[in-house]
Amino acid sequence: MSEFHALHWESSPHTHFLPLPKEQLSQKRLDWHQSAHHIVDELHDNALVLLTPQMPVLEAESIFNASEQRYGVVIDEKRQVIGVLMARELHGRHSGVIANLLQLPWHELTVGYLMRPIGQIPVLNSQQIRAAKIGDIAATMQAAGSDFIVITTDSRISGIVVSLKIMAVTGESIRLYPRATTFAEVFNAIKHPDSVEN
């Protein structure tokens, strides 16, 4: 570093900093005691990312990047929800394990190999959500070790709660212990996506 020289700098008074936008100044974080309905993503919301199990991971990554969403709902040909996928899982440890076991390059994987099947996600009904606080949902996620909770209305899936949404609205994250990649999970994941049960 001997050929470089530190430049002279001055301390900047706070008056030189740009003011925050008004919407950021007025935006309030939700308290964990607020109603859980604030954190539910309804399935009819047009902002939700919809993926299919046959979709190549590169296409899914492209959709995530274009939408700026951090998770997607996986649907089958009947538009039934069969799983969910965090964008970060595309390049996570699980995707590397699956690619190695299948002896495939990463870009040849499909969403069906990486998604979290709907049967592995805790389910709450809409009545429970109406009575629950955000903190109750966070505690449920932590107890289940799941980033997702499925919401049902009249036994049909009507919404999803994702841990990222809780962090976005409260400013606090949920401590989830990393889930182990068991042989059974890997075996289920490497089944052809078309064979995923609804």
C-alpha positions as CSV (number, residue, x, y, z in Angstrom):
1,M,0.0,0.0,0.0
2,S,3.0,2.3,0.1
3,E,2.3,3.7,-3.3
4,F,-1.1,5.0,-2.2
5,H,-1.8,8.1,0.0
6,A,-4.7,8.8,2.2
7,L,-6.6,11.9,1.2
8,H,-7.4,14.7,3.6
9,W,-11.0,14.5,4.8
10,E,-13.2,16.5,7.1
11,S,-16.0,15.6,9.4
12,S,-19.4,16.3,7.8
13,P,-22.0,18.0,10.0
14,H,-25.4,16.4,10.0
15,T,-26.9,19.3,8.0
16,H,-25.0,18.1,4.9
17,F,-26.8,14.8,4.8
18,L,-29.8,14.4,2.5
19,P,-33.1,14.3,4.2
20,L,-35.0,11.0,4.2
21,P,-38.0,10.9,1.9
22,K,-41.3,11.9,3.6
23,E,-42.8,8.4,3.2
24,Q,-39.9,6.9,5.0
25,L,-40.1,9.4,7.8
26,S,-43.8,8.6,8.3
27,Q,-43.6,4.9,7.8
28,K,-44.2,3.1,11.0
29,R,-43.1,-0.4,11.8
30,L,-45.8,-2.8,13.0
31,D,-45.6,-4.1,16.5
32,W,-45.6,-7.8,17.2
33,H,-48.8,-7.3,19.1
34,Q,-50.7,-6.1,15.9
35,S,-53.2,-8.4,14.2
36,A,-51.7,-11.2,12.1
37,H,-53.9,-10.3,9.1
38,H,-51.3,-7.6,8.3
39,I,-48.8,-10.2,7.2
40,V,-51.0,-12.5,5.1
41,D,-50.4,-12.6,1.4
42,E,-53.7,-13.5,-0.2
43,L,-53.5,-15.9,-3.1
44,H,-55.6,-13.7,-5.4
45,D,-53.0,-10.9,-5.0
46,N,-51.6,-10.1,-8.5
47,A,-48.2,-9.3,-7.0
48,L,-47.6,-13.0,-6.1
49,V,-45.0,-14.8,-8.2
50,L,-46.4,-17.9,-9.7
51,L,-44.1,-20.8,-10.7
52,T,-44.6,-24.3,-12.1
53,P,-42.6,-27.4,-11.0
54,Q,-41.3,-27.9,-14.5
55,M,-39.9,-24.4,-14.8
56,P,-36.1,-24.2,-15.1
57,V,-34.3,-22.5,-12.2
58,L,-32.9,-19.9,-14.6
59,E,-36.4,-18.9,-15.6
60,A,-37.5,-18.7,-12.0
61,E,-34.5,-16.6,-11.1
62,S,-35.3,-14.3,-14.0
63,I,-38.9,-13.9,-12.8
64,F,-37.8,-13.2,-9.2
65,N,-35.3,-10.5,-10.4
66,A,-38.0,-8.9,-12.6
67,S,-40.6,-8.9,-9.9
68,E,-38.3,-8.0,-6.9
69,Q,-40.3,-10.6,-4.9
70,R,-38.4,-13.0,-2.7
71,Y,-40.6,-16.0,-2.8
72,G,-43.0,-17.7,-5.2
73,V,-46.0,-20.0,-5.1
74,V,-45.7,-23.2,-7.1
75,I,-48.9,-24.3,-8.9
76,D,-49.8,-27.3,-11.0
77,E,-51.7,-27.5,-14.3
78,K,-55.0,-27.2,-12.4
79,R,-53.7,-24.0,-10.7
80,Q,-53.6,-25.8,-7.4
81,V,-50.9,-24.7,-5.0
82,I,-48.4,-27.5,-4.5
83,G,-45.4,-25.7,-3.0
84,V,-43.5,-22.6,-2.3
85,L,-40.0,-21.5,-3.1
86,M,-37.8,-18.8,-1.6
87,A,-35.6,-17.0,-4.1
88,R,-32.6,-17.5,-1.9
89,E,-33.1,-21.3,-2.2
90,L,-32.2,-21.2,-5.9
91,H,-28.6,-20.9,-4.9
92,G,-28.8,-22.4,-1.4
93,R,-27.1,-25.5,0.0
94,H,-30.1,-27.7,-0.8
95,S,-29.9,-26.9,-4.5
96,G,-26.2,-27.9,-4.5
97,V,-27.0,-31.2,-2.8
98,I,-29.8,-32.0,-5.3
99,A,-27.6,-31.0,-8.3
100,N,-24.8,-33.3,-7.0
101,L,-27.0,-36.2,-6.4
102,L,-28.6,-35.9,-9.8
103,Q,-25.2,-35.3,-11.4
104,L,-26.7,-32.3,-13.2
105,P,-25.4,-28.8,-13.6
106,W,-27.3,-26.3,-11.5
107,H,-29.0,-24.7,-14.5
108,E,-30.7,-28.0,-15.5
109,L,-32.6,-28.2,-12.2
110,T,-36.3,-27.3,-12.2
111,V,-38.4,-25.6,-9.5
112,G,-40.0,-28.9,-8.6
113,Y,-36.7,-30.2,-7.2
114,L,-36.2,-27.2,-4.9
115,M,-39.6,-26.1,-3.8
116,R,-41.0,-26.8,-0.3
117,P,-44.0,-29.1,-0.9
118,I,-47.2,-27.8,0.5
119,G,-47.6,-30.9,2.7
120,Q,-44.5,-30.0,4.7
121,I,-45.8,-26.5,5.6
122,P,-47.8,-25.8,8.8
123,V,-51.4,-24.9,8.2
124,L,-53.6,-22.4,10.1
125,N,-57.1,-21.5,9.3
126,S,-58.4,-18.0,8.8
127,Q,-60.2,-18.0,12.1
128,Q,-56.9,-18.6,13.9
129,I,-55.4,-15.7,11.9
130,R,-58.2,-13.3,12.8
131,A,-57.5,-14.1,16.5
132,A,-53.7,-14.1,16.3
133,K,-51.1,-11.5,16.7
134,I,-48.0,-11.2,14.5
135,G,-45.9,-12.5,17.4
136,D,-48.1,-15.6,17.6
137,I,-47.3,-16.4,14.0
138,A,-43.6,-15.7,14.5
139,A,-43.7,-18.1,17.5
140,T,-45.5,-20.7,15.4
141,M,-42.9,-20.5,12.6
142,Q,-40.1,-20.8,15.1
143,A,-41.7,-23.8,16.7
144,A,-42.3,-25.5,13.3
145,G,-38.9,-24.4,11.9
146,S,-40.7,-23.1,8.8
147,D,-40.3,-19.9,6.8
148,F,-43.9,-20.4,5.6
149,I,-47.4,-20.9,7.0
150,V,-50.3,-21.8,4.8
151,I,-53.7,-20.2,5.5
152,T,-56.9,-22.0,4.7
153,T,-60.5,-20.8,4.4
154,D,-63.2,-23.4,4.3
155,S,-60.4,-26.1,3.8
156,R,-59.1,-24.3,0.7
157,I,-55.7,-22.5,0.6
158,S,-56.4,-18.8,0.7
159,G,-53.1,-17.2,1.7
160,I,-49.5,-17.6,2.7
161,V,-47.5,-16.0,5.5
162,V,-43.7,-15.8,4.9
163,S,-41.1,-14.9,7.5
164,L,-39.6,-12.3,5.2
165,K,-42.9,-10.3,5.3
166,I,-42.8,-10.3,9.1
167,M,-39.3,-9.0,9.0
168,A,-40.3,-6.3,6.4
169,V,-43.3,-5.0,8.5
170,T,-41.8,-5.3,12.0
171,G,-38.1,-4.8,11.3
172,E,-37.4,-8.0,13.4
173,S,-36.4,-11.3,12.0
174,I,-37.5,-14.7,13.3
175,R,-34.7,-17.0,14.4
176,L,-35.2,-20.2,12.5
177,Y,-32.8,-23.0,12.9
178,P,-31.5,-24.3,9.6
179,R,-33.4,-27.3,8.6
180,A,-31.4,-30.5,8.1
181,T,-31.2,-31.9,4.6
182,T,-32.3,-35.5,5.5
183,F,-32.1,-38.4,3.1
184,A,-35.9,-38.5,3.0
185,E,-36.1,-34.8,2.0
186,V,-33.5,-35.2,-0.7
187,F,-35.2,-38.4,-2.0
188,N,-38.5,-36.6,-2.2
189,A,-37.0,-33.6,-3.9
190,I,-35.2,-35.7,-6.6
191,K,-38.4,-37.4,-7.7
192,H,-39.4,-36.0,-11.1
193,P,-41.5,-32.8,-10.6
194,D,-44.4,-34.3,-12.5
195,S,-44.8,-37.0,-9.8
196,V,-45.2,-34.4,-7.0
197,E,-48.4,-35.1,-5.1
198,N,-51.0,-32.4,-4.8
